[in-house]
Amino acid sequence: MSVSMNLNCPGLYCGMKNGENGSEQCGACPRGERTSIMKICQKCMDTPELYDWLYLGFMAMLPLVLHWFFIEWYTGKKSSSALFQHITALFECSAAAVVTLLVNDPVGQLVIRSCRVQMLSDWYTMLYNPSPNYVDTLHCTQEAVFPLYTIVLIYYAFCLVFMMMLRPLLVKKIACGLGKTDRFKSIYAALYFFPILTVLQAVGGGLLYYAFPYIILVLSLVTLAVYMSASEIQSFKNLVAKKKRLVVLFSHWLLHAYGIISITRLDNLKQDLPLLALVPGPALFYLLTARFTEPNRILSEGGNGH
C-alpha cells in the first residue's frame, strides 16, 4: 500500500481497512486494532504495562471498596453477618475479574493484548471525527486504548451479575438479626453505585487513567484521618485496642503504597522503592500531633486565658 493512498484517509484515528466488497476504505478500525503512523489499521499485539495493570486494579477496587463500605455502614454494628458479606463481596469481584479476563481477547486465557496509550485523546476518539469537505463527517470512533476502556465496563457487568446471583441468598439466610428492609440495603446501594461507576468510566476514563494515583493518595489520607478522628484514636494504645482498627490502618497503608507505586511506576527501583518508607508517615504524624489539636484541650486553655 502506498503512502499517497494512505494520506487520502484524513483524521487522527481513521485508517485504511478492508471493506465488505474486498476493497480498501477509510474509516474506524475494528475492535482490537488501531491506526499506525501510515494510517493503516493494525492489530494490537502489545502487553499492558505496569501502569495499565495498576489502572485496571484501581477500577477493579472501586466496587469492592464501595461494597465493603455499605456493608459496614448498614450491617457492621447490627449483625455478625457482616464478615460473611465482606467475604462474599470479595469473591464476587474476584470471580468477575477472572471471567472478564477469560472472555477478553485472547479468549480463554488470563492474559490480554492491548494498544499502547499515547495521549489523552486516545480515550475520546469520538471527538476527533474529521470532516474532509466540511459537510460530511467521517466517523472513526474506535477503542484506541483497547481494551482498557471496555474491559472495565465488562467487569462491572459481571460484578453486578454475580452480586445478584449470590448476595440476596446469603443475606436472606444469615442476616436474620436485621429487619427485612435493612438486610438488603447494601445490595440496593450497589444498584445505585454501579451505574455511577459505569458513567464515570464511560465519560472520565481517560482523566482517571492519568489522575488515579493522586486520587488514591488524597482519598486514602483523608479517609484515614477521618476514621482515626471519629474513632477517637489519639495514641498507640487506642490504636491497638481493637483488631478492626489495625485492619483499617493496614488497608490504608496498602493504598498509600499502591498510590506511590502508581506515581513512580517503579522506573528506577533504587530511587523509587525507598519512597515506600513514607507509607506509615501520615498515621505516625497524626498520632504524635493529635493530643495538641484535641478540641476539649483547646477550649479549656482558651477559657483559662492561655
N, C-alpha and C positions, 0 to 999 in steps of 0.2 A: 504494500500500500504506500503510495507516495505521500510526501509531506504536504504537497499542494492540495491533495484531496482532503486531507485531514483538516487543513486550515479552513475548509468550507463548513466546518462544524463549529459554530460560534459558542460563546458562553464558557463559564468556568468549569461546569460539570457535565456538559454534553460530550458524547463520544460516539465514534463510529461503531456500529454493531450490525449483525446480520438481520435483515428484515424477514418478513413472513414468506416472501417470494424468492428468498435466497440472495437478494441484492443488498448492498450495504446502505445503511441510512443513519442519519444523525439523530440522536435522542438520548433518553435516560438509559444508563447501563442497567442490566438485570441485577437482581439482588445477589450480593456476593462478589460484585465486580465494581470497579471504579475507573475513571478516566486516567490515562497516563499523560505524560508531557506531550506525546504525539497525538493526543485526542483520540486514543483507541481504548475501548473497553477491555480491561484486563482483569482476570480473576484474582481475588485477594488470597494470597498464599502466605502472608506473614503470620507470626505467632504474637499474641498480645505481649506487650512489655510489662514490666513490674508495675508501672504506674497505672496501666489499663486494668490489671487484676485488682489493684488497690481501689480503683474507682468502682469496679463491679462489686467488690467486697463491701464498700460503703453503701451502695444502693441496696445490697442484699441485707445489710444490717438494719436499715431503716424500719422495715416492717417488723422485724424481730424485737427491736428495742421498743417500738410502739406497742406491740403485743404485751411485752413484759410490763410496761408502764401501766397500761389499762387493767391488766390482770391484778397488779398490785394495788391499783387505785380502788378497784371495786370489790376485790375479794381478799386482799392481803391481810387485813386486820379482822376479818369476819369469819374466815374459813381456813381449815387446814388443807383444802384442796388447791390452794394457790401454787404449791410446789409442783403438783402434777400438771397443772395448766401451763406453768413455765416450761416444763419438760416437753409437753405436747407441742407448744408453740415452736420450740427449738427443733423438734422432729419435723414439723410441718415445713418450716423454712429450709431445713437441710434437705428433705426429700424433694422439695420444689427446685432447689438449686441443682441437685443431681439429675433430675428429669429434664430440666432446662438444658443442661449441657449435653445430655444424650440425644435430645431431639434437634439440637442445633447442628449445623454443618461443621465437620463430618458426622453424620447421624450414627448413633450407637457408640460413640467414643467420648471419653471425658476430657476431650481437648477441643479447642476451637481455632479456626483460622480467621484472620482479621485483616483489615486495611489499616494502615498507619494513619493516625490523626495528625494532620499537618497544620491546621489552623482552625479558628473558631467557626468560620463559615462552613466547614465540613459538616457541622451538625445541622445547618439550616439551609440546605440546598434549594428548598422551595422558594427562597428569597432571591435566587440568582438565575431564574429562568430568563433567557435572553429574548429580545425582540429584534431580529435581524433587519426587518424592514419597517420597524417602529409601528407596525399594525398587528401582525400575528405574533403570538407568543409561542416559543418552542419550549415545551415542558420537559425539563431534565431533572425533576426531583428524584432523588435516589438516596440510598443509605451509604453515603461516602465513608462513614465510620463503622461499617459492618464489622461485627454485629453488635457494637456497644449500645446502639440506640434501641433496637428491637428486642435484644435478649433480656433487657431489664423488664420490659413490658410483658414478655412471655413468662418471666419468673414471677411477677406479681399475679398473673392469671393463675398459675399453678399454686401459688401460696393461698389464694382465695379458694380454689377448688379443694385443696387438702384441708383447709380450715373448716369448710362447710361439711366435709365428709367425716372428720374426726372430732372436732371440738364440741359440737352440740351433744353427741352421745356421751362424751366424757363428763361434761358439765352436768348433764342430767343425772348421771349415776353417782358422782362423788361430791357434788356441791349441794348436798341436801340441807346444809346449815343455812343456806341463803334463801331469800324469798324467790318466788317464781320469776319475778322481773329482774332482780339483782343478779341472779346467776348467769344471765345471758348478756349482761351489759357490756362485758369485754368483747363479745362477738359483735354486738351492734356497733361498738366503736370501730372495729375493724372494717365494717361495711361502709363507714364514713371515710376512714383514712386511706383505704386502698384507692378509691377514685382520686383522692387528693394527690397521692403519690404518683398515680398514673399521669395526671395532668402536669405535675411537676416535672416528670421525666420527659413528657412529650414537648413541653414548652421550654423548660430550662435545663435540659440535659447537657447542652454544651457549656452553659455557665457553671453548672455543678461540676462538670469534668475538671475545670480549671480551679474552682474555688473550694472543692470539698476538703482538702487538707486543712485549710484555715477554718472552715466551718466546724470540723471535728474538734480542733484545738479550743476554739472560743466556746462552743457549747459544752464541751466536757469540763472546762474550767468553771463556767458559770453554774452548771448543774451541781458540780461537786461543792462549790461554795454555798449554794442554796441548801443542799442536803445537810451539810455539816452545821449550818446555822439553824435550820429548822429542827435538827436533832439535838441541838444544844451541846455539840461536841466542842469542848474548849481545852481538852488535854488529852494526852496519850491514854490515860486511864479511861476516860469516857469513850475513846475510840475502840479500845479492845474489850469493852464491857459486853458487847453483843457481836456475835459472829456475822450478823447481817450487815453491820457497819463495815466490817473488814471486806466482805464480799463487794459492797458498793465501792469501797476505796480502790480495791484491786481492779475492778471493772473500769473505773475511770483512769487508772494508771495505764491499762491496756489501750484505752482510747487515746491517751496522751501519746503513747509510743507509736500508735498507728498514725496519728497526725504528723509526728516528727518524721517518720519513715516516708510518708507520702510527700512531704515537702522536700526532703533531701533526695529522695529516690535512691538513696544508697549508692550514688555515683562514685563517691570516694569513701570507702569503708573506714580508712584510718581517720578521716576527718568527721564523718557522719555518725559513726557508732558511739563515740563519746558523748554526743548530744543526748543520747538516751538516759544519761545520768541525771538529766534535768527533770525526768518524769516525776519523782517524788517531791520536787521543789514546791509547787503550789500548796500541797497538803501540809508540808512542814512549815511553810510560811504562815499559813492560816493558824495552825496550832500554836506557833510561837507568838503571834500577834493578837490572837482572839481575846486574851484577857485584858488587853489595853483598849479594846473597842467595845467592851460589854456595855450596853445601854444603861443598865442599872448603875454601874460604876460611874459613868459619865454624868448621869443625873444627880447622883449623890454628891459628887465632887463639885458640881455646879451649885447645888444647894448650900454647900459649906463655904462657898466663895472662893474655892481654889481655882 
